[in-house]
Amino acid sequence: MLQKDLGAADRLFGGIMLAWLDEAGASYAISQAGTGSLVTRHITEMDFVAPAWVGDVLAVYGRVARLGTTSISIQMRVIAEDPDSVSTREIVNTTFVFVAVDKWGKKVALKGA
């Protein structure tokens, strides 16, 4: 985490975390669903469990929570590590739902679904 990622309270700004999770979740969903034509459809509540501070190293862990006909749900956890103490803590957990679409934005079946 860098200084530029902080909000007014000198902690990780939630909007930055949201953008990172959208990118990470989409990348993982694309690899698991076998298509690059996915869009973010829904985000469950963002549970900010603990703050992240400047210097923390963040890791995003994801898993497929559900694979539907046209959508894939990715559950994600973010773990922060303080490199000085090597202590870790969960800072965020959420689930993003991505939907396969055609070039007109209409839902289509996932490959293999």
C-alpha positions as CSV (number, residue, x, y, z in Angstrom):
1,M,0.0,0.0,0.0
2,L,1.2,3.4,-0.9
3,Q,0.4,6.9,0.5
4,K,-1.7,7.7,-2.6
5,D,-4.1,4.8,-1.7
6,L,-5.1,6.4,1.6
7,G,-8.3,8.2,2.5
8,A,-8.9,11.0,4.9
9,A,-8.4,8.7,7.9
10,D,-4.9,7.6,6.8
11,R,-6.2,4.1,6.0
12,L,-6.8,2.3,2.7
13,F,-9.5,4.2,0.8
14,G,-12.5,1.8,0.2
15,G,-12.9,3.0,-3.4
16,I,-9.4,1.9,-4.2
17,M,-10.0,-1.5,-2.6
18,L,-13.2,-1.8,-4.6
19,A,-11.4,-1.1,-7.9
20,W,-8.6,-3.6,-7.0
21,L,-11.2,-6.3,-6.2
22,D,-13.1,-5.7,-9.4
23,E,-9.9,-6.2,-11.4
24,A,-8.7,-9.2,-9.5
25,G,-12.1,-10.8,-9.4
26,A,-12.7,-10.3,-13.1
27,S,-9.3,-11.7,-14.0
28,Y,-9.9,-14.8,-11.9
29,A,-13.5,-15.2,-13.3
30,I,-12.2,-14.9,-16.8
31,S,-9.7,-17.7,-16.2
32,Q,-12.3,-19.9,-14.6
33,A,-15.2,-19.2,-16.9
34,G,-13.3,-19.5,-20.1
35,T,-14.5,-16.2,-21.6
36,G,-13.3,-12.7,-21.6
37,S,-16.8,-11.2,-22.1
38,L,-17.7,-10.8,-18.5
39,V,-19.1,-7.7,-16.8
40,T,-19.6,-7.0,-13.1
41,R,-23.2,-7.6,-12.3
42,H,-23.4,-7.5,-8.5
43,I,-21.2,-7.0,-5.4
44,T,-22.3,-8.4,-2.1
45,E,-21.7,-6.3,1.0
46,M,-18.1,-5.2,1.4
47,D,-17.1,-6.3,4.9
48,F,-14.2,-4.1,5.9
49,V,-12.9,-6.2,8.8
50,A,-9.7,-4.3,9.7
51,P,-7.8,-1.3,8.3
52,A,-4.8,-1.4,6.0
53,W,-1.9,0.9,6.5
54,V,0.9,2.4,4.4
55,G,3.6,-0.3,3.9
56,D,1.2,-3.2,4.3
57,V,1.5,-5.9,1.6
58,L,-2.0,-7.0,0.4
59,A,-2.9,-10.4,-1.1
60,V,-6.3,-11.2,-2.7
61,Y,-7.5,-14.7,-2.5
62,G,-10.5,-15.9,-4.5
63,R,-12.5,-19.0,-5.1
64,V,-15.5,-19.8,-7.3
65,A,-18.5,-19.6,-5.0
66,R,-21.1,-20.4,-7.7
67,L,-21.0,-21.2,-11.4
68,G,-24.3,-20.6,-13.2
69,T,-25.5,-20.7,-16.8
70,T,-24.6,-17.1,-17.5
71,S,-22.8,-16.0,-14.4
72,I,-19.9,-16.8,-12.1
73,S,-19.6,-15.7,-8.4
74,I,-16.2,-15.1,-7.0
75,Q,-15.7,-15.0,-3.2
76,M,-12.7,-12.9,-2.3
77,R,-10.7,-12.3,0.9
78,V,-8.0,-9.7,1.3
79,I,-5.1,-10.4,3.7
80,A,-2.8,-7.6,4.8
81,E,0.8,-8.4,6.0
82,D,2.9,-6.0,8.0
83,P,6.4,-6.7,6.5
84,D,8.1,-5.5,9.7
85,S,6.3,-7.8,12.1
86,V,5.2,-10.4,9.5
87,S,1.8,-10.4,11.2
88,T,-1.2,-10.9,8.9
89,R,-4.9,-10.0,9.2
90,E,-8.0,-10.2,7.1
91,I,-9.1,-6.8,6.0
92,V,-11.9,-7.4,3.5
93,N,-14.2,-10.1,2.3
94,T,-16.9,-9.9,-0.4
95,T,-18.4,-11.8,-3.3
96,F,-18.6,-10.4,-6.9
97,V,-20.9,-11.7,-9.5
98,F,-19.8,-11.5,-13.1
99,V,-22.1,-12.1,-16.1
100,A,-21.2,-13.3,-19.6
101,V,-22.5,-10.9,-22.3
102,D,-22.4,-10.6,-26.1
103,K,-21.2,-7.5,-27.9
104,W,-24.7,-5.9,-27.4
105,G,-24.6,-6.5,-23.7
106,K,-27.1,-9.3,-23.7
107,K,-26.5,-12.2,-21.3
108,V,-25.1,-15.3,-22.9
109,A,-24.3,-18.8,-21.7
110,L,-20.8,-19.4,-20.3
111,K,-18.7,-21.8,-22.3
112,G,-19.2,-25.3,-21.0
113,A,-22.3,-24.3,-19.0
